[in-house]
Amino acid sequence: MIFTFVVAGWEGVAHDSRILSADPQASFPFPPPDKYYLCDAVCAHTRGFMAPYRNVRYWLGDFRKRRALTNKEKFNHGHAKLRNVIERTFGVLKARFPILKRMTPFPFVTQRNIAMACFALHNFIRRERLSDEYFARYDEPNVSFRNNNGTFNDDEDEIPTNGTAADREYMTQLRDEIADQLMHNID
């Protein structure tokens, strides 16, 4: 539950896909060829970025009612559990630093500096394993974040098509292989 990359300095809200398709000067650390980032369905499913299957159950609460039945559901369930860690990490940050929600009266440069200080303090507390009520509350894997209707649908936001067709095909085959392995190895 540590932040490894922060972009601070853009005015307004920046969606993940904007950061990932940003100017190379942003220095976003792309993964090595044999690694990938988990991303949500609005990001392109291309080399280095693995999105969940669309039009397949995804949210953790849906799997409490009925376990995953297909390889795609098993993959999406595992993807959602891992992404849930990311959401809980932001939950800790926002709970600990409510100033992040009320920064409009400050000049832009001050807002950027406050945000960076909050991320740095968050990481310091986690790395030093300090006893902390926020991490204790959000460390529970059953803390669930749901912001959609349960599946990723094709009629949602347009997905930017980054990368080549070969890159997208590579990640699709890799995702299918992982889904098949999950179906055969995990009950």
C-alpha positions as CSV (number, residue, x, y, z in Angstrom):
1,M,0.0,0.0,0.0
2,I,2.8,2.4,-1.1
3,F,2.6,4.9,-3.9
4,T,5.4,4.4,-6.5
5,F,4.6,7.2,-8.9
6,V,2.9,10.5,-8.5
7,V,2.1,13.1,-11.1
8,A,1.4,16.4,-9.4
9,G,1.2,19.6,-11.4
10,W,-1.7,19.2,-13.7
11,E,-4.7,21.4,-13.0
12,G,-8.0,19.6,-12.6
13,V,-8.6,15.9,-12.5
14,A,-6.5,13.6,-14.6
15,H,-7.8,10.1,-15.4
16,D,-5.4,7.2,-15.5
17,S,-5.7,7.0,-19.3
18,R,-4.6,10.6,-19.6
19,I,-1.5,10.0,-17.5
20,L,-0.6,6.8,-19.4
21,S,-1.0,8.5,-22.8
22,A,0.7,11.7,-21.7
23,D,3.8,13.3,-23.0
24,P,6.9,11.2,-22.5
25,Q,8.4,14.1,-20.5
26,A,6.1,13.0,-17.6
27,S,8.6,10.2,-17.1
28,F,5.9,7.6,-16.4
29,P,7.8,4.4,-15.7
30,F,6.6,1.8,-18.1
31,P,7.1,-1.8,-17.0
32,P,9.8,-4.0,-18.4
33,P,8.8,-6.2,-21.3
34,D,7.9,-9.2,-19.2
35,K,5.8,-7.2,-16.6
36,Y,2.6,-5.3,-16.7
37,Y,0.4,-3.0,-14.7
38,L,-3.2,-3.8,-13.7
39,C,-5.5,-1.1,-15.1
40,D,-9.2,-0.6,-15.2
41,A,-11.4,-1.1,-18.3
42,V,-11.1,2.5,-19.5
43,C,-7.4,2.0,-20.1
44,A,-6.2,0.3,-23.3
45,H,-5.5,-3.4,-22.9
46,T,-2.1,-3.4,-24.5
47,R,1.5,-4.5,-23.8
48,G,2.4,-3.5,-20.3
49,F,-1.2,-2.8,-19.2
50,M,-3.6,-5.6,-18.3
51,A,-7.3,-4.7,-18.2
52,P,-10.1,-7.0,-17.0
53,Y,-12.5,-8.7,-19.3
54,R,-15.3,-6.5,-20.4
55,N,-18.9,-7.6,-20.0
56,V,-17.9,-10.1,-17.3
57,R,-18.6,-9.8,-13.6
58,Y,-15.9,-7.9,-11.8
59,W,-16.7,-6.3,-8.5
60,L,-15.8,-8.2,-5.3
61,G,-19.3,-8.0,-3.9
62,D,-20.6,-9.9,-6.8
63,F,-18.4,-12.8,-6.0
64,R,-19.7,-13.0,-2.4
65,K,-23.1,-13.9,-3.7
66,R,-21.9,-16.4,-6.3
67,R,-18.4,-17.7,-6.8
68,A,-16.6,-17.3,-10.1
69,L,-17.8,-19.9,-12.6
70,T,-15.8,-19.3,-15.8
71,N,-12.1,-18.6,-16.4
72,K,-12.9,-15.0,-17.3
73,E,-14.8,-14.5,-14.1
74,K,-11.9,-16.1,-12.1
75,F,-9.5,-13.7,-13.8
76,N,-11.7,-10.7,-13.2
77,H,-12.2,-11.7,-9.5
78,G,-8.4,-12.0,-9.0
79,H,-7.9,-8.7,-10.9
80,A,-10.5,-7.0,-8.7
81,K,-8.8,-8.3,-5.5
82,L,-5.5,-6.8,-6.6
83,R,-7.1,-3.5,-7.8
84,N,-8.9,-3.4,-4.4
85,V,-5.5,-2.9,-2.7
86,I,-5.0,0.2,-4.9
87,E,-8.4,1.6,-4.0
88,R,-7.8,0.9,-0.3
89,T,-4.4,2.7,-0.5
90,F,-6.2,5.8,-1.8
91,G,-8.7,5.3,0.9
92,V,-6.0,5.6,3.6
93,L,-4.5,8.6,1.9
94,K,-7.8,10.5,1.7
95,A,-8.9,9.5,5.3
96,R,-5.6,10.6,6.7
97,F,-5.3,13.8,4.8
98,P,-8.8,15.4,4.4
99,I,-7.0,18.6,3.2
100,L,-6.7,16.9,-0.2
101,K,-10.4,17.4,-0.7
102,R,-10.4,21.0,0.3
103,M,-7.4,22.6,-1.4
104,T,-9.2,25.1,-3.8
105,P,-8.4,28.2,-1.7
106,F,-4.7,27.5,-2.0
107,P,-2.6,28.6,-5.0
108,F,-1.9,25.9,-7.5
109,V,1.8,25.5,-6.5
110,T,0.8,25.2,-2.9
111,Q,-1.8,22.5,-3.8
112,R,0.9,20.5,-5.6
113,N,3.3,20.8,-2.7
114,I,0.6,19.7,-0.2
115,A,-0.3,16.7,-2.3
116,M,3.4,15.6,-2.7
117,A,3.9,16.0,1.1
118,C,0.8,13.9,1.8
119,F,2.0,11.1,-0.5
120,A,5.5,11.2,1.0
121,L,4.2,11.1,4.6
122,H,1.8,8.2,3.7
123,N,4.7,6.2,2.3
124,F,6.9,7.0,5.3
125,I,4.3,5.8,7.7
126,R,3.8,2.6,5.8
127,R,7.5,1.8,5.2
128,E,8.4,2.4,8.8
129,R,5.5,0.1,9.8
130,L,4.3,2.7,12.4
131,S,1.2,1.6,14.3
132,D,-1.5,3.4,12.4
133,E,-5.3,3.4,12.7
134,Y,-5.9,4.1,9.0
135,F,-3.7,1.3,7.7
136,A,-5.3,-1.0,10.3
137,R,-8.7,-0.1,9.0
138,Y,-8.0,-0.3,5.3
139,D,-5.6,-3.3,5.4
140,E,-8.6,-5.6,5.6
141,P,-9.1,-7.2,2.2
142,N,-12.9,-7.1,2.6
143,V,-13.0,-3.3,2.5
144,S,-14.6,-3.0,-0.8
145,F,-14.8,-0.2,-3.3
146,R,-17.5,-0.3,-6.0
147,N,-18.2,2.5,-8.4
148,N,-20.1,0.8,-11.1
149,N,-22.9,-1.7,-11.8
150,G,-20.9,-4.9,-11.5
151,T,-19.4,-5.4,-14.9
152,F,-17.4,-3.5,-17.3
153,N,-19.6,-2.7,-20.3
154,D,-18.7,-1.8,-23.9
155,D,-21.1,1.2,-23.8
156,E,-19.0,2.9,-21.1
157,D,-16.3,5.4,-21.8
158,E,-14.4,5.0,-25.0
159,I,-11.2,3.1,-24.5
160,P,-8.2,4.8,-26.1
161,T,-6.4,2.4,-28.4
162,N,-2.7,2.7,-27.4
163,G,0.0,0.4,-28.7
164,T,0.0,-1.7,-31.8
165,A,-2.5,-4.4,-32.8
166,A,0.3,-6.9,-32.0
167,D,0.8,-5.4,-28.5
168,R,-3.0,-5.7,-27.8
169,E,-3.0,-9.3,-29.1
170,Y,0.0,-10.2,-26.9
171,M,-1.8,-8.9,-23.8
172,T,-5.1,-10.6,-24.8
173,Q,-3.3,-14.0,-25.2
174,L,-1.4,-13.5,-21.9
175,R,-4.6,-12.6,-20.1
176,D,-6.4,-15.7,-21.5
177,E,-3.5,-17.9,-20.4
178,I,-3.6,-16.5,-16.9
179,A,-7.4,-17.0,-16.8
180,D,-7.0,-20.6,-18.0
181,Q,-4.4,-21.3,-15.3
182,L,-6.6,-19.7,-12.6
183,M,-9.5,-21.9,-13.7
184,H,-7.4,-25.1,-13.5
185,N,-5.3,-24.3,-10.4
186,I,-7.7,-22.6,-8.0
187,D,-10.9,-24.0,-6.7
